Amino acid sequence: MVNEVIAGISNALYSEFGYENHMEEIKQDLKEPCFFISSINHQNKRYPGQRYKRNNQFVIQYFPKSKTDTRAECYSVAERMDMCLEVIEVDGKTIRGYNMNYEITDEILHYFVDYNFFVRKMQTTTTMGTMGEGIYVKGR
């Protein structure tokens, strides 16, 4: 499910910015501006009724295009990310982002967001065989 959430984040970012998104290791020939999306924390807590609450924390790194005014560009991008990542679509359902915050270190924007949701464990049950009914009168 983490991969589906990353895909939802990537789709939301691409719709808003149109920049390239990376989910794997960043290569040397990085074309800026771009985003790098990764999961940094995952928790799975069991609830009654075969339900599980999944808490997923993600970091999205933004590599700015500007080499002279990087902080201003990062602030602008972070404000737009607040809006486009508030609600994302995953497998046809919407998920709301929580605990959104960011920091800028080494001229790179690090944007943190949590996507928490419930999943249900589907049980396979063996159904009973068919049962017939009939009425029989004694002596006839």
N, CA, C and O atoms as CSV, one atom per row, in Angstrom:
chain,resi,resn,atom,element,x,y,z
A,1,MET,N,N,0.813,-1.193,0.000
A,1,MET,CA,C,0.000,0.000,0.000
A,1,MET,C,C,0.861,1.262,0.000
A,1,MET,O,O,0.421,2.312,-0.469
A,2,VAL,N,N,2.079,1.168,0.521
A,2,VAL,CA,C,2.967,2.328,0.544
A,2,VAL,C,C,3.262,2.788,-0.884
A,2,VAL,O,O,3.295,3.987,-1.159
A,3,ASN,N,N,3.476,1.839,-1.785
A,3,ASN,CA,C,3.756,2.202,-3.183
A,3,ASN,C,C,2.581,2.933,-3.818
A,3,ASN,O,O,2.781,3.840,-4.626
A,4,GLU,N,N,1.357,2.551,-3.463
A,4,GLU,CA,C,0.179,3.230,-4.002
A,4,GLU,C,C,0.084,4.657,-3.472
A,4,GLU,O,O,-0.297,5.569,-4.206
A,5,VAL,N,N,0.431,4.854,-2.190
A,5,VAL,CA,C,0.409,6.207,-1.624
A,5,VAL,C,C,1.490,7.066,-2.278
A,5,VAL,O,O,1.249,8.234,-2.585
A,6,ILE,N,N,2.672,6.502,-2.494
A,6,ILE,CA,C,3.731,7.243,-3.187
A,6,ILE,C,C,3.286,7.629,-4.591
A,6,ILE,O,O,3.561,8.738,-5.049
A,7,ALA,N,N,2.598,6.717,-5.274
A,7,ALA,CA,C,2.077,7.036,-6.611
A,7,ALA,C,C,1.042,8.156,-6.530
A,7,ALA,O,O,1.003,9.021,-7.405
A,8,GLY,N,N,0.201,8.151,-5.491
A,8,GLY,CA,C,-0.774,9.228,-5.307
A,8,GLY,C,C,-0.107,10.569,-5.060
A,8,GLY,O,O,-0.542,11.593,-5.588
A,9,ILE,N,N,0.954,10.564,-4.252
A,9,ILE,CA,C,1.717,11.792,-4.007
A,9,ILE,C,C,2.350,12.277,-5.306
A,9,ILE,O,O,2.307,13.465,-5.627
A,10,SER,N,N,2.933,11.351,-6.042
A,10,SER,CA,C,3.591,11.695,-7.307
A,10,SER,C,C,2.601,12.297,-8.294
A,10,SER,O,O,2.912,13.287,-8.957
A,11,ASN,N,N,1.419,11.712,-8.397
A,11,ASN,CA,C,0.390,12.238,-9.308
A,11,ASN,C,C,-0.053,13.635,-8.907
A,11,ASN,O,O,-0.235,14.502,-9.761
A,12,ALA,N,N,-0.231,13.858,-7.590
A,12,ALA,CA,C,-0.647,15.177,-7.122
A,12,ALA,C,C,0.432,16.226,-7.417
A,12,ALA,O,O,0.121,17.336,-7.851
A,13,LEU,N,N,1.683,15.873,-7.182
A,13,LEU,CA,C,2.784,16.812,-7.447
A,13,LEU,C,C,2.922,17.100,-8.935
A,13,LEU,O,O,3.137,18.244,-9.334
A,14,TYR,N,N,2.797,16.059,-9.755
A,14,TYR,CA,C,2.929,16.266,-11.201
A,14,TYR,C,C,1.783,17.128,-11.739
A,14,TYR,O,O,1.984,17.960,-12.623
A,15,SER,N,N,0.577,16.921,-11.194
A,15,SER,CA,C,-0.562,17.741,-11.622
A,15,SER,C,C,-0.358,19.210,-11.269
A,15,SER,O,O,-0.735,20.096,-12.036
A,16,GLU,N,N,0.238,19.464,-10.109
A,16,GLU,CA,C,0.437,20.844,-9.660
A,16,GLU,C,C,1.641,21.506,-10.311
A,16,GLU,O,O,1.563,22.670,-10.704
A,17,PHE,N,N,2.752,20.788,-10.431
A,17,PHE,CA,C,4.005,21.408,-10.868
A,17,PHE,C,C,4.456,20.976,-12.260
A,17,PHE,O,O,5.033,21.779,-12.993
A,18,GLY,N,N,4.207,19.735,-12.634
A,18,GLY,CA,C,4.683,19.226,-13.914
A,18,GLY,C,C,6.157,18.850,-13.903
A,18,GLY,O,O,6.758,18.657,-14.960
A,19,TYR,N,N,6.747,18.744,-12.704
A,19,TYR,CA,C,8.160,18.386,-12.582
A,19,TYR,C,C,8.320,16.883,-12.487
A,19,TYR,O,O,7.383,16.153,-12.163
A,20,GLU,N,N,9.532,16.441,-12.776
A,20,GLU,CA,C,9.870,15.022,-12.690
A,20,GLU,C,C,9.895,14.578,-11.230
A,20,GLU,O,O,10.357,15.312,-10.357
A,21,ASN,N,N,9.387,13.354,-10.971
A,21,ASN,CA,C,9.365,12.783,-9.625
A,21,ASN,C,C,10.213,11.522,-9.599
A,21,ASN,O,O,10.158,10.707,-10.520
A,22,HIS,N,N,11.002,11.365,-8.534
A,22,HIS,CA,C,11.838,10.181,-8.371
A,22,HIS,C,C,11.408,9.438,-7.110
A,22,HIS,O,O,11.086,10.052,-6.092
A,23,MET,N,N,11.408,8.114,-7.192
A,23,MET,CA,C,11.090,7.298,-6.030
A,23,MET,C,C,12.268,6.403,-5.643
A,23,MET,O,O,12.301,5.855,-4.541
A,24,GLU,N,N,13.198,6.261,-6.521
A,24,GLU,CA,C,14.368,5.413,-6.291
A,24,GLU,C,C,15.589,6.306,-6.068
A,24,GLU,O,O,15.461,7.521,-5.913
A,25,GLU,N,N,16.749,5.702,-6.054
A,25,GLU,CA,C,17.996,6.428,-5.831
A,25,GLU,C,C,18.163,7.531,-6.868
A,25,GLU,O,O,17.889,7.343,-8.053
A,26,ILE,N,N,18.615,8.672,-6.399
A,26,ILE,CA,C,18.831,9.806,-7.297
A,26,ILE,C,C,20.163,9.636,-8.001
A,26,ILE,O,O,21.191,9.384,-7.371
A,27,LYS,N,N,20.129,9.776,-9.299
A,27,LYS,CA,C,21.339,9.597,-10.098
A,27,LYS,C,C,22.104,10.907,-10.204
A,27,LYS,O,O,21.589,11.964,-9.838
A,28,GLN,N,N,23.326,10.837,-10.703
A,28,GLN,CA,C,24.168,12.024,-10.802
A,28,GLN,C,C,23.629,13.037,-11.798
A,28,GLN,O,O,23.783,14.242,-11.601
A,29,ASP,N,N,23.007,12.565,-12.853
A,29,ASP,CA,C,22.527,13.491,-13.879
A,29,ASP,C,C,21.110,13.958,-13.561
A,29,ASP,O,O,20.204,13.820,-14.384
A,30,LEU,N,N,20.925,14.506,-12.377
A,30,LEU,CA,C,19.635,14.960,-11.894
A,30,LEU,C,C,19.220,16.219,-12.647
A,30,LEU,O,O,19.971,17.192,-12.723
A,31,LYS,N,N,18.013,16.181,-13.200
A,31,LYS,CA,C,17.486,17.332,-13.935
A,31,LYS,C,C,16.594,18.121,-12.990
A,31,LYS,O,O,15.523,17.655,-12.603
A,32,GLU,N,N,17.037,19.308,-12.624
A,32,GLU,CA,C,16.309,20.143,-11.674
A,32,GLU,C,C,15.404,21.111,-12.415
A,32,GLU,O,O,15.768,21.549,-13.506
A,33,PRO,N,N,14.264,21.461,-11.890
A,33,PRO,CA,C,13.679,21.118,-10.603
A,33,PRO,C,C,13.030,19.728,-10.634
A,33,PRO,O,O,12.541,19.278,-11.671
A,34,CYS,N,N,13.037,19.063,-9.480
A,34,CYS,CA,C,12.415,17.744,-9.382
A,34,CYS,C,C,12.134,17.415,-7.928
A,34,CYS,O,O,12.598,18.103,-7.018
A,35,PHE,N,N,11.366,16.352,-7.724
A,35,PHE,CA,C,11.013,15.881,-6.391
A,35,PHE,C,C,11.554,14.476,-6.185
A,35,PHE,O,O,11.678,13.698,-7.131
A,36,PHE,N,N,11.872,14.163,-4.938
A,36,PHE,CA,C,12.251,12.809,-4.541
A,36,PHE,C,C,11.322,12.421,-3.392
A,36,PHE,O,O,11.301,13.096,-2.363
A,37,ILE,N,N,10.549,11.336,-3.556
A,37,ILE,CA,C,9.532,10.912,-2.588
A,37,ILE,C,C,9.989,9.623,-1.928
A,37,ILE,O,O,10.383,8.674,-2.606
A,38,SER,N,N,9.935,9.592,-0.584
A,38,SER,CA,C,10.274,8.349,0.111
A,38,SER,C,C,9.486,8.234,1.410
A,38,SER,O,O,9.116,9.231,2.030
A,39,SER,N,N,9.243,6.987,1.801
A,39,SER,CA,C,8.578,6.678,3.060
A,39,SER,C,C,9.645,6.614,4.143
A,39,SER,O,O,10.654,5.930,3.975
A,40,ILE,N,N,9.434,7.323,5.262
A,40,ILE,CA,C,10.447,7.318,6.310
A,40,ILE,C,C,9.982,6.627,7.584
A,40,ILE,O,O,10.807,6.280,8.429
A,41,ASN,N,N,8.669,6.418,7.737
A,41,ASN,CA,C,8.176,5.749,8.927
A,41,ASN,C,C,6.832,5.111,8.614
A,41,ASN,O,O,5.982,5.705,7.950
A,42,HIS,N,N,6.657,3.882,9.107
A,42,HIS,CA,C,5.409,3.153,8.892
A,42,HIS,C,C,5.027,2.457,10.189
A,42,HIS,O,O,5.848,1.767,10.793
A,43,GLN,N,N,3.779,2.639,10.617
A,43,GLN,CA,C,3.267,1.953,11.802
A,43,GLN,C,C,1.967,1.257,11.441
A,43,GLN,O,O,1.170,1.771,10.656
A,44,ASN,N,N,1.762,0.093,12.019
A,44,ASN,CA,C,0.569,-0.703,11.767
A,44,ASN,C,C,-0.008,-1.088,13.127
A,44,ASN,O,O,0.626,-1.833,13.875
A,45,LYS,N,N,-1.207,-0.588,13.458
A,45,LYS,CA,C,-1.813,-0.856,14.750
A,45,LYS,C,C,-3.131,-1.585,14.545
A,45,LYS,O,O,-3.966,-1.167,13.742
A,46,ARG,N,N,-3.313,-2.687,15.284
A,46,ARG,CA,C,-4.507,-3.511,15.125
A,46,ARG,C,C,-5.672,-2.942,15.937
A,46,ARG,O,O,-5.497,-2.482,17.066
A,47,TYR,N,N,-6.863,-2.985,15.337
A,47,TYR,CA,C,-8.110,-2.561,15.954
A,47,TYR,C,C,-9.096,-3.719,15.887
A,47,TYR,O,O,-8.885,-4.661,15.124
A,48,PRO,N,N,-10.172,-3.668,16.673
A,48,PRO,CA,C,-11.167,-4.756,16.617
A,48,PRO,C,C,-11.787,-4.895,15.227
A,48,PRO,O,O,-11.843,-3.939,14.454
A,49,GLY,N,N,-12.248,-6.101,14.933
A,49,GLY,CA,C,-12.942,-6.329,13.664
A,49,GLY,C,C,-12.019,-6.503,12.477
A,49,GLY,O,O,-12.382,-6.147,11.356
A,50,GLN,N,N,-10.839,-7.040,12.700
A,50,GLN,CA,C,-9.872,-7.267,11.622
A,50,GLN,C,C,-9.492,-5.969,10.899
A,50,GLN,O,O,-9.219,-5.976,9.698
A,51,ARG,N,N,-9.478,-4.854,11.642
A,51,ARG,CA,C,-9.063,-3.575,11.070
A,51,ARG,C,C,-7.670,-3.230,11.565
A,51,ARG,O,O,-7.267,-3.596,12.670
A,52,TYR,N,N,-6.951,-2.519,10.718
A,52,TYR,CA,C,-5.600,-2.073,11.047
A,52,TYR,C,C,-5.475,-0.606,10.660
A,52,TYR,O,O,-5.898,-0.204,9.575
A,53,LYS,N,N,-4.896,0.188,11.547
A,53,LYS,CA,C,-4.634,1.586,11.214
A,53,LYS,C,C,-3.189,1.698,10.778
A,53,LYS,O,O,-2.272,1.320,11.506
A,54,ARG,N,N,-3.005,2.213,9.600
A,54,ARG,CA,C,-1.667,2.404,9.044
A,54,ARG,C,C,-1.312,3.879,9.111
A,54,ARG,O,O,-2.005,4.728,8.551
A,55,ASN,N,N,-0.226,4.166,9.803
A,55,ASN,CA,C,0.312,5.524,9.880
A,55,ASN,C,C,1.587,5.543,9.054
A,55,ASN,O,O,2.537,4.816,9.343
A,56,ASN,N,N,1.600,6.376,8.032
A,56,ASN,CA,C,2.725,6.439,7.105
A,56,ASN,C,C,3.250,7.860,7.039
A,56,ASN,O,O,2.507,8.791,6.728
A,57,GLN,N,N,4.529,8.026,7.331
A,57,GLN,CA,C,5.156,9.334,7.223
A,57,GLN,C,C,6.060,9.345,5.992
A,57,GLN,O,O,6.845,8.424,5.762
A,58,PHE,N,N,5.925,10.407,5.216
A,58,PHE,CA,C,6.698,10.550,3.988
A,58,PHE,C,C,7.497,11.843,4.029
A,58,PHE,O,O,7.112,12.817,4.677
A,59,VAL,N,N,8.617,11.825,3.322
A,59,VAL,CA,C,9.380,13.046,3.100
A,59,VAL,C,C,9.486,13.231,1.591
A,59,VAL,O,O,9.762,12.293,0.844
A,60,ILE,N,N,9.260,14.455,1.176
A,60,ILE,CA,C,9.365,14.811,-0.239
A,60,ILE,C,C,10.444,15.881,-0.321
A,60,ILE,O,O,10.306,16.969,0.239
A,61,GLN,N,N,11.505,15.558,-1.019
A,61,GLN,CA,C,12.591,16.515,-1.182
A,61,GLN,C,C,12.411,17.232,-2.516
A,61,GLN,O,O,12.145,16.613,-3.546
A,62,TYR,N,N,12.561,18.538,-2.468
A,62,TYR,CA,C,12.475,19.347,-3.679
A,62,TYR,C,C,13.841,19.937,-3.962
A,62,TYR,O,O,14.441,20.598,-3.114
A,63,PHE,N,N,14.323,19.684,-5.175
A,63,PHE,CA,C,15.602,20.218,-5.632
A,63,PHE,C,C,15.300,21.395,-6.554
A,63,PHE,O,O,14.830,21.194,-7.674
A,64,PRO,N,N,15.566,22.626,-6.099
A,64,PRO,CA,C,15.174,23.817,-6.865
A,64,PRO,C,C,15.992,24.022,-8.130
A,64,PRO,O,O,17.113,23.535,-8.277
A,65,LYS,N,N,15.373,24.766,-9.031
A,65,LYS,CA,C,16.028,25.082,-10.302
A,65,LYS,C,C,17.006,26.240,-10.121
A,65,LYS,O,O,18.110,26.228,-10.665
A,66,SER,N,N,16.588,27.228,-9.358
A,66,SER,CA,C,17.409,28.429,-9.160
A,66,SER,C,C,18.627,28.119,-8.308
A,66,SER,O,O,18.537,27.377,-7.330
A,67,LYS,N,N,19.750,28.680,-8.676
A,67,LYS,CA,C,20.975,28.527,-7.889
A,67,LYS,C,C,21.277,29.781,-7.073
A,67,LYS,O,O,22.164,29.775,-6.220
A,68,THR,N,N,20.535,30.853,-7.339
A,68,THR,CA,C,20.803,32.098,-6.639
A,68,THR,C,C,19.740,32.421,-5.589
A,68,THR,O,O,20.075,32.927,-4.518
A,69,ASP,N,N,18.496,32.145,-5.866
A,69,ASP,CA,C,17.397,32.499,-4.963
A,69,ASP,C,C,16.653,31.242,-4.519
A,69,ASP,O,O,15.430,31.165,-4.637
A,70,THR,N,N,17.395,30.259,-4.007
A,70,THR,CA,C,16.811,28.945,-3.711
A,70,THR,C,C,15.812,28.987,-2.564
A,70,THR,O,O,14.789,28.304,-2.624
A,71,ARG,N,N,16.076,29.761,-1.532
A,71,ARG,CA,C,15.159,29.799,-0.391
A,71,ARG,C,C,13.793,30.342,-0.788
A,71,ARG,O,O,12.772,29.776,-0.395
A,72,ALA,N,N,13.753,31.412,-1.547
A,72,ALA,CA,C,12.478,31.979,-1.991
A,72,ALA,C,C,11.719,30.977,-2.849
A,72,ALA,O,O,10.501,30.848,-2.723
A,73,GLU,N,N,12.429,30.270,-3.716
A,73,GLU,CA,C,11.785,29.247,-4.549
A,73,GLU,C,C,11.236,28.111,-3.686
A,73,GLU,O,O,10.131,27.625,-3.926
A,74,CYS,N,N,12.001,27.692,-2.689
A,74,CYS,CA,C,11.556,26.607,-1.800
A,74,CYS,C,C,10.335,27.020,-0.994
A,74,CYS,O,O,9.420,26.217,-0.814
A,75,TYR,N,N,10.301,28.260,-0.503
A,75,TYR,CA,C,9.128,28.733,0.242
A,75,TYR,C,C,7.883,28.731,-0.647
A,75,TYR,O,O,6.805,28.324,-0.215
A,76,SER,N,N,8.038,29.178,-1.862
A,76,SER,CA,C,6.914,29.212,-2.800
A,76,SER,C,C,6.402,27.808,-3.114
A,76,SER,O,O,5.194,27.570,-3.140
A,77,VAL,N,N,7.326,26.886,-3.352
A,77,VAL,CA,C,6.947,25.506,-3.649
A,77,VAL,C,C,6.275,24.863,-2.439
A,77,VAL,O,O,5.299,24.129,-2.597
A,78,ALA,N,N,6.777,25.125,-1.237
A,78,ALA,CA,C,6.198,24.539,-0.021
A,78,ALA,C,C,4.756,24.997,0.177
A,78,ALA,O,O,3.912,24.200,0.586
A,79,GLU,N,N,4.463,26.247,-0.101
A,79,GLU,CA,C,3.094,26.748,0.026
A,79,GLU,C,C,2.158,26.049,-0.958
A,79,GLU,O,O,1.025,25.714,-0.612
A,80,ARG,N,N,2.626,25.834,-2.165
A,80,ARG,CA,C,1.810,25.122,-3.150
A,80,ARG,C,C,1.644,23.649,-2.777
A,80,ARG,O,O,0.604,23.047,-3.043
A,81,MET,N,N,2.680,23.073,-2.157
A,81,MET,CA,C,2.593,21.672,-1.730
A,81,MET,C,C,1.569,21.502,-0.609
A,81,MET,O,O,0.900,20.473,-0.528
A,82,ASP,N,N,1.447,22.520,0.261
A,82,ASP,CA,C,0.423,22.466,1.309
A,82,ASP,C,C,-0.955,22.213,0.704
A,82,ASP,O,O,-1.739,21.432,1.243
A,83,MET,N,N,-1.241,22.859,-0.392
A,83,MET,CA,C,-2.559,22.727,-1.013
A,83,MET,C,C,-2.708,21.431,-1.818
A,83,MET,O,O,-3.725,20.746,-1.709
A,84,CYS,N,N,-1.710,21.100,-2.610
A,84,CYS,CA,C,-1.878,19.949,-3.510
A,84,CYS,C,C,-1.740,18.615,-2.790
A,84,CYS,O,O,-2.208,17.597,-3.300
A,85,LEU,N,N,-1.107,18.593,-1.611
A,85,LEU,CA,C,-0.948,17.335,-0.879
A,85,LEU,C,C,-1.922,17.194,0.284
A,85,LEU,O,O,-1.860,16.214,1.026
A,86,GLU,N,N,-2.817,18.158,0.451
A,86,GLU,CA,C,-3.790,18.069,1.536
A,86,GLU,C,C,-4.671,16.835,1.368
A,86,GLU,O,O,-4.953,16.135,2.341
A,87,VAL,N,N,-5.100,16.570,0.157
A,87,VAL,CA,C,-5.909,15.380,-0.147
A,87,VAL,C,C,-5.357,14.773,-1.433
A,87,VAL,O,O,-5.250,15.460,-2.449
A,88,ILE,N,N,-5.006,13.485,-1.390
A,88,ILE,CA,C,-4.540,12.786,-2.591
A,88,ILE,C,C,-5.468,11.626,-2.890
A,88,ILE,O,O,-6.240,11.189,-2.036
A,89,GLU,N,N,-5.381,11.141,-4.104
A,89,GLU,CA,C,-6.203,10.004,-4.511
A,89,GLU,C,C,-5.338,8.749,-4.602
A,89,GLU,O,O,-4.290,8.740,-5.248
A,90,VAL,N,N,-5.810,7.679,-3.931
A,90,VAL,CA,C,-5.111,6.397,-3.923
A,90,VAL,C,C,-6.143,5.316,-4.214
A,90,VAL,O,O,-7.098,5.145,-3.456
A,91,ASP,N,N,-5.957,4.593,-5.298
A,91,ASP,CA,C,-6.871,3.511,-5.690
A,91,ASP,C,C,-8.324,3.963,-5.732
A,91,ASP,O,O,-9.212,3.234,-5.289
A,92,GLY,N,N,-8.575,5.151,-6.257
A,92,GLY,CA,C,-9.937,5.657,-6.396
A,92,GLY,C,C,-10.535,6.232,-5.125
A,92,GLY,O,O,-11.689,6.658,-5.132
A,93,LYS,N,N,-9.781,6.255,-4.034
A,93,LYS,CA,C,-10.250,6.812,-2.769
A,93,LYS,C,C,-9.360,7.983,-2.386
A,93,LYS,O,O,-8.197,8.040,-2.784
A,94,THR,N,N,-9.904,8.919,-1.612
A,94,THR,CA,C,-9.116,10.069,-1.192
A,94,THR,C,C,-8.569,9.849,0.208
A,94,THR,O,O,-9.228,9.259,1.064
A,95,ILE,N,N,-7.355,10.331,0.426
A,95,ILE,CA,C,-6.685,10.246,1.724
A,95,ILE,C,C,-6.193,11.647,2.075
A,95,ILE,O,O,-5.598,12.339,1.248
A,96,ARG,N,N,-6.449,12.043,3.299
A,96,ARG,CA,C,-6.044,13.376,3.763
A,96,ARG,C,C,-4.661,13.340,4.396
A,96,ARG,O,O,-4.325,12.407,5.125
A,97,GLY,N,N,-3.869,14.358,4.112
A,97,GLY,CA,C,-2.544,14.487,4.688
A,97,GLY,C,C,-2.590,15.218,6.021
A,97,GLY,O,O,-3.369,16.155,6.194
A,98,TYR,N,N,-1.754,14.788,6.966
A,98,TYR,CA,C,-1.689,15.379,8.299
A,98,TYR,C,C,-0.246,15.742,8.635
A,98,TYR,O,O,0.696,15.285,7.988
A,99,ASN,N,N,-0.099,16.571,9.659
A,99,ASN,CA,C,1.210,16.951,10.187
A,99,ASN,C,C,2.159,17.456,9.102
A,99,ASN,O,O,3.332,17.086,9.076
A,100,MET,N,N,1.658,18.284,8.227
A,100,MET,CA,C,2.481,18.820,7.144
A,100,MET,C,C,3.435,19.882,7.695
A,100,MET,O,O,3.013,20.831,8.356
A,101,ASN,N,N,4.709,19.707,7.415
A,101,ASN,CA,C,5.699,20.699,7.799
A,101,ASN,C,C,6.901,20.556,6.879
A,101,ASN,O,O,7.044,19.561,6.169
A,102,TYR,N,N,7.753,21.560,6.902
A,102,TYR,CA,C,8.928,21.505,6.033
A,102,TYR,C,C,10.104,22.213,6.672
A,102,TYR,O,O,9.962,23.002,7.606
A,103,GLU,N,N,11.267,21.900,6.133
A,103,GLU,CA,C,12.497,22.588,6.509
A,103,GLU,C,C,13.384,22.651,5.277
A,103,GLU,O,O,13.270,21.838,4.360
A,104,ILE,N,N,14.254,23.620,5.280
A,104,ILE,CA,C,15.192,23.792,4.170
A,104,ILE,C,C,16.595,23.608,4.731
A,104,ILE,O,O,17.047,24.366,5.588
A,105,THR,N,N,17.273,22.579,4.224
A,105,THR,CA,C,18.666,22.341,4.630
A,105,THR,C,C,19.496,22.123,3.376
A,105,THR,O,O,19.076,21.434,2.446
A,106,ASP,N,N,20.659,22.711,3.367
A,106,ASP,CA,C,21.575,22.616,2.222
A,106,ASP,C,C,20.886,22.984,0.913
A,106,ASP,O,O,21.115,22.363,-0.124
A,107,GLU,N,N,20.030,24.018,0.983
A,107,GLU,CA,C,19.328,24.554,-0.195
A,107,GLU,C,C,18.380,23.527,-0.837
A,107,GLU,O,O,18.087,23.616,-2.030
A,108,ILE,N,N,17.907,22.564,-0.055
A,108,ILE,CA,C,16.938,21.562,-0.522
A,108,ILE,C,C,15.748,21.601,0.428
A,108,ILE,O,O,15.920,21.607,1.647
A,109,LEU,N,N,14.540,21.627,-0.132
A,109,LEU,CA,C,13.322,21.618,0.657
A,109,LEU,C,C,12.997,20.186,1.071
A,109,LEU,O,O,12.954,19.286,0.233
A,110,HIS,N,N,12.769,19.981,2.367
A,110,HIS,CA,C,12.352,18.685,2.898
A,110,HIS,C,C,10.937,18.872,3.444
A,110,HIS,O,O,10.736,19.525,4.468
A,111,TYR,N,N,9.965,18.294,2.750
A,111,TYR,CA,C,8.553,18.458,3.112
A,111,TYR,C,C,8.053,17.149,3.714
A,111,TYR,O,O,8.149,16.097,3.081
A,112,PHE,N,N,7.519,17.208,4.935
A,112,PHE,CA,C,7.054,16.024,5.646
A,112,PHE,C,C,5.531,16.013,5.684
A,112,PHE,O,O,4.898,17.043,5.915
A,113,VAL,N,N,4.951,14.838,5.457
A,113,VAL,CA,C,3.492,14.689,5.505
A,113,VAL,C,C,3.155,13.260,5.926
A,113,VAL,O,O,3.839,12.308,5.549
A,114,ASP,N,N,2.088,13.129,6.713
A,114,ASP,CA,C,1.605,11.822,7.150
A,114,ASP,C,C,0.296,11.506,6.437
A,114,ASP,O,O,-0.571,12.368,6.293
A,115,TYR,N,N,0.167,10.270,5.999
A,115,TYR,CA,C,-1.092,9.770,5.447
A,115,TYR,C,C,-1.494,8.562,6.278
A,115,TYR,O,O,-0.845,7.517,6.227
A,116,ASN,N,N,-2.579,8.714,7.050
A,116,ASN,CA,C,-3.044,7.679,7.955
A,116,ASN,C,C,-4.399,7.173,7.467
A,116,ASN,O,O,-5.259,7.961,7.074
A,117,PHE,N,N,-4.582,5.859,7.494
A,117,PHE,CA,C,-5.840,5.287,7.020
A,117,PHE,C,C,-6.025,3.896,7.609
A,117,PHE,O,O,-5.084,3.286,8.117
A,118,PHE,N,N,-7.253,3.414,7.529
A,118,PHE,CA,C,-7.576,2.080,8.004
A,118,PHE,C,C,-7.633,1.113,6.826
A,118,PHE,O,O,-8.048,1.473,5.725
A,119,VAL,N,N,-7.211,-0.110,7.080
A,119,VAL,CA,C,-7.381,-1.193,6.117
A,119,VAL,C,C,-8.052,-2.346,6.858
A,119,VAL,O,O,-7.952,-2.462,8.079
A,120,ARG,N,N,-8.723,-3.178,6.108
A,120,ARG,CA,C,-9.422,-4.316,6.679
A,120,ARG,C,C,-8.838,-5.594,6.113
A,120,ARG,O,O,-8.645,-5.730,4.905
A,121,LYS,N,N,-8.565,-6.519,6.999
A,121,LYS,CA,C,-8.047,-7.822,6.590
A,121,LYS,C,C,-9.238,-8.669,6.162
A,121,LYS,O,O,-10.163,-8.908,6.938
A,122,MET,N,N,-9.197,-9.108,4.933
A,122,MET,CA,C,-10.290,-9.919,4.407
A,122,MET,C,C,-10.072,-11.364,4.814
A,122,MET,O,O,-9.002,-11.927,4.583
A,123,GLN,N,N,-11.093,-11.964,5.422
A,123,GLN,CA,C,-11.011,-13.355,5.823
A,123,GLN,C,C,-11.683,-14.217,4.773
A,123,GLN,O,O,-12.731,-13.871,4.227
A,124,THR,N,N,-11.060,-15.331,4.512
A,124,THR,CA,C,-11.692,-16.294,3.616
A,124,THR,C,C,-12.431,-17.295,4.480
A,124,THR,O,O,-11.841,-17.933,5.351
A,125,THR,N,N,-13.701,-17.427,4.240
A,125,THR,CA,C,-14.515,-18.350,5.020
A,125,THR,C,C,-15.025,-19.452,4.114
A,125,THR,O,O,-15.332,-19.227,2.943
A,126,THR,N,N,-15.108,-20.625,4.665
A,126,THR,CA,C,-15.651,-21.752,3.930
A,126,THR,C,C,-17.153,-21.764,4.158
A,126,THR,O,O,-17.630,-21.834,5.291
A,127,THR,N,N,-17.874,-21.696,3.072
A,127,THR,CA,C,-19.324,-21.672,3.203
A,127,THR,C,C,-19.866,-23.079,3.405
A,127,THR,O,O,-19.247,-24.068,3.012
A,128,MET,N,N,-21.014,-23.140,4.014
A,128,MET,CA,C,-21.663,-24.409,4.281
A,128,MET,C,C,-22.208,-24.979,2.971
A,128,MET,O,O,-22.512,-24.231,2.041
A,129,GLY,N,N,-22.326,-26.286,2.905
A,129,GLY,CA,C,-22.905,-26.909,1.718
A,129,GLY,C,C,-24.378,-26.552,1.588
A,129,GLY,O,O,-24.935,-25.898,2.469
A,130,THR,N,N,-25.005,-26.967,0.518
A,130,THR,CA,C,-26.411,-26.648,0.304
A,130,THR,C,C,-27.289,-27.543,1.174
A,130,THR,O,O,-26.920,-28.669,1.506
A,131,MET,N,N,-28.421,-27.033,1.526
A,131,MET,CA,C,-29.353,-27.767,2.358
A,131,MET,C,C,-30.699,-27.763,1.665
A,131,MET,O,O,-31.172,-26.722,1.209
A,132,GLY,N,N,-31.298,-28.909,1.590
A,132,GLY,CA,C,-32.606,-29.011,0.960
A,132,GLY,C,C,-33.699,-29.165,2.005
A,132,GLY,O,O,-33.429,-29.544,3.144
A,133,GLU,N,N,-34.903,-28.878,1.624
A,133,GLU,CA,C,-36.010,-29.047,2.529
A,133,GLU,C,C,-37.141,-29.750,1.793
A,133,GLU,O,O,-37.273,-29.637,0.574
A,134,GLY,N,N,-37.923,-30.451,2.523
A,134,GLY,CA,C,-39.053,-31.144,1.943
A,134,GLY,C,C,-40.048,-31.533,3.034
A,134,GLY,O,O,-39.685,-31.703,4.198
A,135,ILE,N,N,-41.260,-31.663,2.646
A,135,ILE,CA,C,-42.315,-32.039,3.578
A,135,ILE,C,C,-42.820,-33.429,3.175
A,135,ILE,O,O,-43.201,-33.658,2.027
A,136,TYR,N,N,-42.815,-34.330,4.125
A,136,TYR,CA,C,-43.293,-35.697,3.878
A,136,TYR,C,C,-44.375,-36.012,4.899
A,136,TYR,O,O,-44.184,-35.810,6.099
A,137,VAL,N,N,-45.494,-36.498,4.427
A,137,VAL,CA,C,-46.594,-36.874,5.291
A,137,VAL,C,C,-46.523,-38.380,5.505
A,137,VAL,O,O,-46.402,-39.140,4.544
A,138,LYS,N,N,-46.599,-38.818,6.777
A,138,LYS,CA,C,-46.478,-40.207,7.109
A,138,LYS,C,C,-47.729,-40.953,6.643
A,138,LYS,O,O,-48.858,-40.534,6.896
A,139,GLY,N,N,-47.496,-42.047,5.970
A,139,GLY,CA,C,-48.592,-42.893,5.487
A,139,GLY,C,C,-49.083,-42.526,4.099
A,139,GLY,O,O,-50.049,-43.155,3.669
A,140,ARG,N,N,-48.601,-41.699,3.440
A,140,ARG,CA,C,-49.032,-41.379,2.068
A,140,ARG,C,C,-47.970,-41.647,1.082
A,140,ARG,O,O,-48.169,-41.432,-0.113
